[in-house]
Amino acid sequence: MAPKGKGNGKKKGKGKGNSKETKCKANSDLYFPKEVVFNILSRLPVKTLLQFRCVCKQWNKLIYKPDFIAAHFRRSSSLQRSGSSLIIGSRHQESNNHVLSLYNPPDSLVELDSPFPCFFPNMYIVGPTNGIVCLFNPPWGELITLWNPAMKQYKMVQLSESLPIQGLHSLASVGVAFNYQQNDLLVLRIFCVELLSPVPNHIEMYSTKSGRWKKLKNEMVFYILEFICNAIVKGVPYWLVCMPDKFGVRAVLMRFDVGKTEFEKLPSIGRRRQHQFLVDLEDSLCMLDWDHKDDCRIDVWVLDDVDGWSMKYSVGTSFRFDQILGCLRNGDIIAKNDKGVVFLCDPITMSVKEKFSLDSKEGSCVVVDYSESLFLFGGMLPVKKQDVQDKVARKKLTRACLKFLTGQPSEIVLP
């Protein structure tokens, strides 16, 4: 007679068939080779992949591997050419708060939880690069936030020890780059000197891999008019700058060499029409050239490393527009008219694919092309949902502080 509790002499332990992990691994190996699993998972949206982390440990580890993240982003970017996602930054007319929204045509706008402090008066958007969006406040970029909207995580970049020199520097221009060999996201901050200043620009770089700022060697003098880089193509940022020479001041195109960590000059297209806009079009640097004429014609120029600038094509829109907000990587042009209506235009058929209106202040709308990514780096935190009551409390506190500072009666009780 078998003793009670012994299970007829069978020992309890970690057998090969008792573990869920082993069963998952055995079943996945039986029906799907690892290469097939890798190929299938790398084609799925980030939201689905995050849910699949709970399937088994093998899938959870795979999703966070650098080679899988890179493969997933390449496929995400290629799919974007047929149907793009947009991140739209604006300022609400009544509350004056920064609003970040995601738009997947033809779906409706979805407001995102913003990691950027709402009490800062201004916010600029740089990127995205490898799925990371950079948010910062002008004119010096003291507060820089790196944000992955798909993963809903962010990091506040530590303050740099460098300070602008009064009377020498006019503003700081911020750009973002990505070193694919080192798998490192880089933030560039350029202290722009006054026009015709003989002092070279102060340039510094923040590495997400090291978590530190580093001053870069630079002997060139150039003047930048914008708070952000004009375009980012395959992880490389570009700026349109003014550079003095023996003939005076001329427009120059600058590119940041990620491998050498230095700036280099490129041939400029020259001033042809009233407005120019640098864009990333099918992984090439292009220039949109237009002016406010009745025909609303846009010339599209492309830069080749060997042949220089050449006209790609010229398009005419079926609507009048006041401002170009951007260009998607598939060639669709984003424009806005004087009534605040945003148009998504197909340059081949010259037709309007989508149009929508934003309840935002004049001149506050920014639209960027977005490809979702799994890429994260050390120190990133989940974006918390902003509680409505917390927003109201901060508004009341700010209003009361302003009244107190201006000598008006306030509700603040001082101890």
N, C-alpha and C positions, 0 to 999 in steps of 0.2 A: 504494500500500500504506500502510495507516494505521500510524503509529508505535506502538510497543509502549507499553502503559500509558496510552494516551490515550483509550481507549474509543471508537474510531472518530470522534474529533473532538468528542464530547460532553463539555462541561465539568462538573466536579464542583462542587457548591455546595449552598447552602440553597434548594432548589426548593420550590415550594408544596406538593408532595405528599410530600416526604421527611420531614417532621417529624411525630412522633406527636401532638404537641400540636395541630398544624393538622388532622390527621385526626380527632382527638377533637372539636375544635371544629366541623369541617365536618359530622361525623356527627350531633352533638347538635343543631346548627342545622337539619339537614335533616329529622330525624325529630321533634324536640321543640323548640318555641319556649322561650325563656328563662323566660317566665312559667310554663309547664308544669313545667319542671325545678325552678324555685323552689318551686312548689306541692307537687310530689311529695317532694322532699328534706326540706322543712320538716315533713313528717308522719312521718319515720323516727326511730327511737330514736338516742340519742347514740352508742351503741356502733357502730351501722351507719354513721352519718355519719363517724365517725373513720376507719373502714376505707375509706370512699369518697373520702377526701382524696387517695388515691394514684391515682384514676382519671385525673384531668387537673388542670392548674393552675387552670382556670376553676372547677371544683367546690371545690377547696381554698380559693380566695379567697372564694367565695360563702359557705362554711360559717362563716367568721370575720367576715362583715359584720354590723354592728349591726342592720340591718333584718331580716336573715335570722334572727339569734339571737332577736330579739323575736318574730317570727312563729312560730318553732319553739317558744318557751316558751308562747305563747298556746295553741297546739294541744296541747302537752303537758299544760297545766293543764286544758284542756277534756276531754281524754281521761281525766284522772285522776278525773273525777266518776263514770265508769262502773266504773273499777277502779283503786284507789289503791295507791301504794307507800308503805311505812312505813320510817322510820329509827328503830331502837330502840337506846337507850343504856342500858347496865346495868353493874353491877360483878360480876365473877365471884366466887362464894362462896369458892373455895379460893385462887386466885392474887391476888384483890383488884384485878385489872387492870380498866381501863376497856374495855368491849367495845362496838363500834358495829356494828350488823347492818342488813342490808337485807332487807325482807320484801315479796314480791309475791304476795299470796294468789292461788291456793292453793299456790304453790311453797313450798319450805322456806326457813328462815332462812339467809342468807349473811353470814358475818362479813367486814367491810370492814377494809382497812388504815387504821388511825387515824393522823392527823397530830398528835394531841395527845400530849404526853409522858406515858408511862404512870406515871412516878414521882410525879406530882402526886396528892395524896390525894383531891381532889374535881374534878369536871368538870360544868359545866352546858351545856345545849344551848339555843340561841336560834335561832328561825327554823323552817324555811328561808324566805329571801326571794330571789326570782328564781333559785332553784336553789342559793343559797349558804347554808351552815349555819355558825353562829357557835359556837365552843367556847371556854369560858373557865373560869378557876378563881376561886371565891369566896374571901374576902368582898369583895375590892377589884377584881377583874378585871384584875390586872396582866398576865397572859398571855392574850391574845386571839388565836385562830386562826380564820381564815376559810377555809372548805373547800368545794370543789365535788366531791361524791362521784361524780357521773357522769363528770366529766372527770379525776378522780383528781389534782387539783391543790389546793394550799393556800398560804396566806401567813400568817406570824406578824406581827401588827400591832405596830409599834414602840411602845415604852413611852411613856406620856404623862408630861409633866413635873409634872403636878398630883399632889399627895399628899394623902391624907385628914388631917384635923386631929383629933388625939386629944381625946376628950371632946366633940367637936361632931358628927362623922360616925359613924354606926353600921355602915353597909355601902354598897356600890356596886351599883346595879341597872343591868343591861346590856340594851339593846334594839337592834334592827336595822331600818333603813328603806331604801327605794329611791326615788331621784329618777329617774323615767322620762324627764323632759325632758332632764336632764343625763346620763342613763345612768350614774348614780353610786350605788354602794352605800355606805350610811352606818352607822356604829356609834355608838350613844349610850351614854354612861356618866354616871349620876346619883349623886353623893355624897349619900346620904340623911342628913338631920339627925335628931337625937333628937326625940321627940314633944314638942310645945309649944315648940320652939325658935323664936326670933324671926328667926334668920338664914336667908336664902333658900338654896335648894339650889344646889350647884355642879353645872352641867351642861356637858359637853363632847362634841364630835362629831368623829369621824374620817371623813375622806373617802378612799375608795379611789382617786378620780381625782387628788387632790392629794397623797395619801400623808401627810397631816398632821392633827394634832389642832387643834381650835379651840374656845375657850370661848364658850358661848352666853349671851346676855343673859337673865337670869331674875330676877324680883322676887317670885315666889310661894314660899310655904313649904308643903311637903307631906311627909308621912311615908310611905315605901314599905316594905312588909313582905317583898317577894319580891326575889330576886337577879336575876330576869329580867322582861321585860315580859309581861303576861298574854295578849296576843294580837297578831297582825300580820295586817291585812287589806289586800290590794292595796298592799303596801309601806309601810303606815302602822302604827306600833306604838301599843298602848294599855296603860295602867297603871291598876289600881285602887289608889287612895291614900287616906290619911286627911289631912284638911285642917282646921286650926283656924278657927273663926269666933266670933262673939259669943255663940253658944249652946253652944259647946264644941268637940267634934271630930266631924266627919261624914265619911262615905265619899263620895268623888268619883271620877268616871271622867275620866282625862286622856288626851288624844290629841296626838301630835306632828305639827304641820303641816310637811310636808316642804318646801313652797315657801317659807314664811316662816321656817323653822327656829326655831320657837318652840312652846311647849306651850299648849294651850287646854283649858278645862273643858267637860265634856259632862254632860247629865243622868244621874243615877245611878238604877238600878233600885230601890235600897233593899233592905234585908234582908227577904226573904220566907220563906225556908226556911233550913235549917242550912248547906248548902254552895252555893257559887256558882263557876262556871267559865266564863271568857270564851273564845269559840272563833270561828273563821272558818268560816261556813257559807254556801256558795254566794256567796262574795264579799261577805258582809254580816257585821257584828259581831253575834254572838248570845251569850246568856247561858244556861248550863245551871244550873237551880236544883233542888236535891233534898235529901233527908235520908234517914237510915237508918230506913225504915219497912218494914213487911212487903210493901207493894204495890210498892216499888222504882220509884216514879213519878218521871219527870224532866220538868220544865217547861222549854220552850224559848222564850226571849224574843228578839226581834229589835229592833235600834235603827234607827230611821229619822231622817234629819236634820231632817225637818219635824215628824213626829208623835211623835217620841220612842220610848219603849219600848212594845211591845205583844206579847202572847203569840202565838207562831207556832203551836205545838201542844203537847200533853202526851202523853208516851208511858210505857208501863209495860213493863218488861223481864220476860222469862220466867225470869230467874235472879237470885239475890241477888249483889250486888256490894259491895265495900268501898271502892273508890276509882275515880273517873273519871280516866283518863289523857289523854284528848283526844277530838277529834271531827274526822272527815274532812270535806273540803269538800263531799262528796256527802251528808252528814248522818249517816253511820254513826258510832256512838258506841263508843269504846274504853274498856272498864272492866276492873277486876281484882278478884277476890274475895280472901278472907283466906287462901286456899291458894296464891296466886301465879299462878292461871290467868288469862290475858288473853283477853277476849272481844271480838269484833268484831260489833256488834249493829246490825241494820237497824231504824231507828225506825218505819218504815211498817208492816212486817209483824210487828215485835216478835219477830223470830227471830234466832238466833245464826248468823252467816254463817261465821265462823272462830273457832277458839280454839286457844291454844298456851300452853306453859309455858316460863319462862326460868329458867336456873340462875344466879340473881342474888341479891344481898343484899336484905334487906327494905327497901323504900322507895327503892331505887336505880334503878328502871325508869322510863325516859322514852320516850314514843312520840310522834313527830311525823309529820305528813303531808308527803310529799315529791313534788315534780314536778321531773324532771331538766331541766337547762339547759346550754347551750353557753357561758354567760356566764363570761368571765375578765377579770381586770384586771392591771395591771402588777405585777411582782414575785412572781407565783405560781410555785410549784415543784411538780414531780411528787411524789406521796406514795410514799415508799420502803416496800418490804415489810420488816416487822420480822423480822429473823432470830431463830430460836428460841434459838440459842446466845447471841446478843447479849442477849436478854431474861434468860436465866439468869445471864449474867455481871453484868448490872446489879443483879439481885436479890442476888447474892452480895456485890457491892461495897457496896450499901446496907446489908445486914445487918452486914457487917464494920465499916462506918463507925459504925453505931449502937452496936455493941459497944465500939468504940474510944472514942466520946464518953462512954459510961456507965462507962468504966473496966474493962470486961470484956476477957478475952483475945480477940484477933482474929488473923486470918491476914494482916493488912496488914503489910508489911515497910517500915518507914520508913527512908529513906536516912540 
